[in-house]
């Protein structure tokens, strides 16, 4: 069975697909819990890990913020790089320990790009209404707030991905499979991914 990496638009239901896949295939999936595993390496608190989760850590505004908050030491400035490296090591270690598993986001598709036993998936939703409704339901916010949050989250993921990999987030060439939850629904996406993950490669 292959390890599965899932990149996803915010509000597309990618995390839900990962959870359903985990249950169907009987393998673990890692999302926010990767932060805790990675944070152990540097003794970084979960709150601080969340602050940088899938956000680009090196920018003019970031540098200004560090100075404004009084953080001028090298450790704090280098924290985003260290967090990414810690997550990278955690992803590689978990694959070594568990074999097949599921990783959501965190550039896992690029971290594991040279491995043949990995299925790289991108989940999106072509209907913005579907995304908005999911975000409104999960976060209990208004339509306008949901639209704003989707725009912010997608940009953060795009910038984070490009910053750490030099690649374009969501570009079809970076994935083995791109699935649209607006037309396919969760269950069909899960069935397609599961079938490919357990399929034996032809010799």
C-alpha positions as CSV (number, residue, x, y, z in Angstrom):
1,X,0.0,0.0,0.0
2,X,1.2,3.5,-0.8
3,X,1.5,6.4,1.5
4,X,-0.9,9.2,0.5
5,X,-0.2,12.9,0.6
6,X,-3.2,15.3,0.4
7,X,-2.9,18.9,-0.5
8,X,-6.1,20.8,-0.5
9,X,-7.9,24.1,-1.1
10,X,-9.3,25.5,2.1
11,X,-13.0,24.4,2.4
12,X,-12.7,21.7,-0.2
13,X,-13.1,18.9,2.4
14,X,-9.6,17.5,2.0
15,X,-9.2,16.8,5.6
16,X,-12.5,15.0,5.7
17,X,-11.4,12.9,2.8
18,X,-8.2,12.1,4.7
19,X,-10.1,11.0,7.8
20,X,-12.4,8.8,5.8
21,X,-9.4,7.2,4.0
22,X,-7.7,6.6,7.3
23,X,-10.8,4.7,8.5
24,X,-11.2,2.8,5.2
25,X,-7.6,1.7,4.8
26,X,-6.8,1.3,8.5
27,X,-3.8,3.6,8.4
28,X,-3.0,6.7,10.4
29,X,-3.4,10.2,9.0
30,X,-1.4,13.2,10.2
31,X,-2.5,16.8,10.0
32,X,-2.3,19.2,12.9
33,X,-0.8,16.4,15.0
34,X,2.4,16.7,12.9
35,X,2.9,20.0,14.7
36,X,3.1,18.4,18.1
37,X,5.4,15.6,16.8
38,X,7.7,18.2,15.1
39,X,7.5,20.6,18.1
40,X,9.0,18.0,20.4
41,X,12.3,18.3,18.6
42,X,12.9,21.9,19.6
43,X,10.6,22.0,22.7
44,X,8.3,24.5,21.0
45,X,4.8,25.0,22.4
46,X,1.7,23.9,20.5
47,X,0.5,27.5,20.4
48,X,3.7,28.8,18.8
49,X,3.6,25.9,16.3
50,X,0.1,26.8,15.3
51,X,1.2,30.4,14.7
52,X,3.4,29.4,11.9
53,X,1.5,26.4,10.6
54,X,1.4,26.5,6.7
55,X,2.3,30.1,6.7
56,X,5.3,31.6,4.9
57,X,7.8,32.5,7.6
58,X,10.1,34.9,5.8
59,X,8.7,38.1,4.5
60,X,9.2,41.8,5.1
61,X,6.1,42.0,7.3
62,X,7.2,39.0,9.3
63,X,10.6,40.7,9.9
64,X,8.9,43.9,11.0
65,X,6.6,42.0,13.3
66,X,9.6,40.3,14.9
67,X,11.3,43.6,15.6
68,X,8.1,45.2,16.8
69,X,7.5,42.4,19.3
70,X,11.1,42.7,20.5
71,X,12.2,39.4,19.0
72,X,15.7,40.0,17.6
73,X,17.5,36.8,18.5
74,X,18.5,34.4,15.9
75,X,16.5,31.5,17.3
76,X,13.2,33.3,16.8
77,X,14.1,34.6,13.4
78,X,15.1,31.1,12.3
79,X,12.0,29.5,13.9
80,X,10.0,29.0,10.6
81,X,12.9,27.2,9.0
82,X,13.4,25.0,12.0
83,X,9.7,24.2,12.2
84,X,9.6,23.1,8.6
85,X,12.7,21.0,9.0
86,X,11.3,19.4,12.1
87,X,8.1,18.6,10.2
88,X,10.1,17.2,7.3
89,X,12.0,14.9,9.6
90,X,8.8,13.8,11.3
91,X,7.2,12.9,8.0
92,X,10.2,10.9,6.9
93,X,10.4,9.2,10.3
94,X,6.8,8.3,10.5
95,X,7.0,6.7,7.0
96,X,9.9,4.7,8.2
97,X,8.2,3.5,11.4
98,X,4.7,2.9,10.1
99,X,5.0,2.3,6.4
100,X,1.9,3.5,4.6
101,X,0.1,6.5,6.2
102,X,-1.6,9.7,5.1
103,X,-0.2,13.2,5.4
104,X,-2.3,16.3,4.9
105,X,-0.6,19.5,3.7
106,X,2.8,20.5,5.1
107,X,4.5,20.1,1.7
108,X,4.5,16.3,2.2
109,X,4.1,15.7,-1.5
110,X,7.4,17.5,-2.2
111,X,9.2,16.2,0.8
112,X,8.4,12.6,-0.4
113,X,8.5,13.4,-4.2
114,X,11.4,11.0,-5.0
115,X,9.7,8.0,-3.4
116,X,7.8,5.6,-5.7
117,X,5.6,4.3,-2.8
118,X,3.7,7.7,-2.5
119,X,0.5,8.8,-4.1
120,X,0.3,12.6,-4.3
121,X,-3.3,14.0,-4.3
122,X,-4.7,17.5,-4.6
123,X,-8.3,18.0,-3.4
124,X,-10.3,21.0,-4.7
125,X,-13.9,22.2,-5.0
126,X,-14.9,23.9,-8.2
127,X,-18.0,25.5,-6.6
128,X,-17.2,28.3,-4.3
129,X,-20.6,27.9,-2.6
130,X,-19.6,24.4,-1.5
131,X,-16.4,25.8,0.1
132,X,-18.2,28.7,1.7
133,X,-20.9,26.4,3.2
134,X,-18.2,24.0,4.6
135,X,-16.3,26.9,6.2
136,X,-19.4,28.5,7.6
137,X,-20.5,25.2,9.1
138,X,-17.2,24.4,10.7
139,X,-16.3,27.9,12.0
140,X,-19.8,29.3,12.5
141,X,-19.1,32.5,10.6
142,X,-20.9,34.7,8.1
143,X,-20.8,34.3,4.3
144,X,-18.5,37.3,4.0
145,X,-16.2,36.1,6.7
146,X,-16.0,32.7,5.1
147,X,-15.1,34.1,1.7
148,X,-12.4,36.2,3.3
149,X,-11.0,33.3,5.3
150,X,-10.9,31.1,2.2
151,X,-8.9,33.8,0.3
152,X,-6.4,34.2,3.2
153,X,-5.9,30.5,3.9
154,X,-5.4,29.6,0.2
155,X,-2.8,32.4,-0.2
156,X,-1.0,31.3,3.0
157,X,-0.8,27.7,1.7
158,X,0.3,28.9,-1.7
159,X,3.1,31.1,-0.3
160,X,4.2,28.5,2.3
161,X,4.4,25.8,-0.4
162,X,6.4,28.0,-2.8
163,X,8.7,29.4,-0.1
164,X,9.7,25.9,1.1
165,X,9.7,24.0,-2.2
166,X,10.0,26.5,-5.0
167,X,7.0,24.8,-6.6
168,X,3.5,26.1,-7.4
169,X,0.8,24.9,-5.0
170,X,-2.2,23.4,-6.8
171,X,-0.3,23.0,-10.1
172,X,-1.6,19.7,-11.6
173,X,1.9,18.5,-12.7
174,X,3.0,18.3,-9.0
175,X,0.4,15.6,-8.2
176,X,-0.6,12.2,-9.4
177,X,-4.3,12.9,-9.0
178,X,-6.5,16.0,-8.7
179,X,-10.1,15.4,-7.4
180,X,-13.1,17.8,-7.3
181,X,-15.3,17.3,-4.3
182,X,-18.0,19.5,-5.8
183,X,-18.7,17.0,-8.6
184,X,-17.4,13.7,-7.0
185,X,-18.3,14.1,-3.4
186,X,-16.3,12.7,-0.5
187,X,-17.2,9.0,-0.9
188,X,-16.2,8.8,-4.5
189,X,-12.9,10.6,-3.9
190,X,-12.2,8.2,-1.1
191,X,-12.9,5.2,-3.3
192,X,-10.7,6.4,-6.1
193,X,-7.8,7.2,-3.9
194,X,-8.1,4.0,-1.9
195,X,-8.1,1.9,-5.2
196,X,-5.0,3.6,-6.4
197,X,-3.2,3.4,-3.1
198,X,-3.6,-0.4,-2.8
199,X,-3.1,-1.1,-6.6
200,X,0.1,-3.1,-7.3
201,X,2.4,-1.4,-9.7
202,X,2.9,-3.1,-13.0
203,X,6.3,-4.5,-13.7
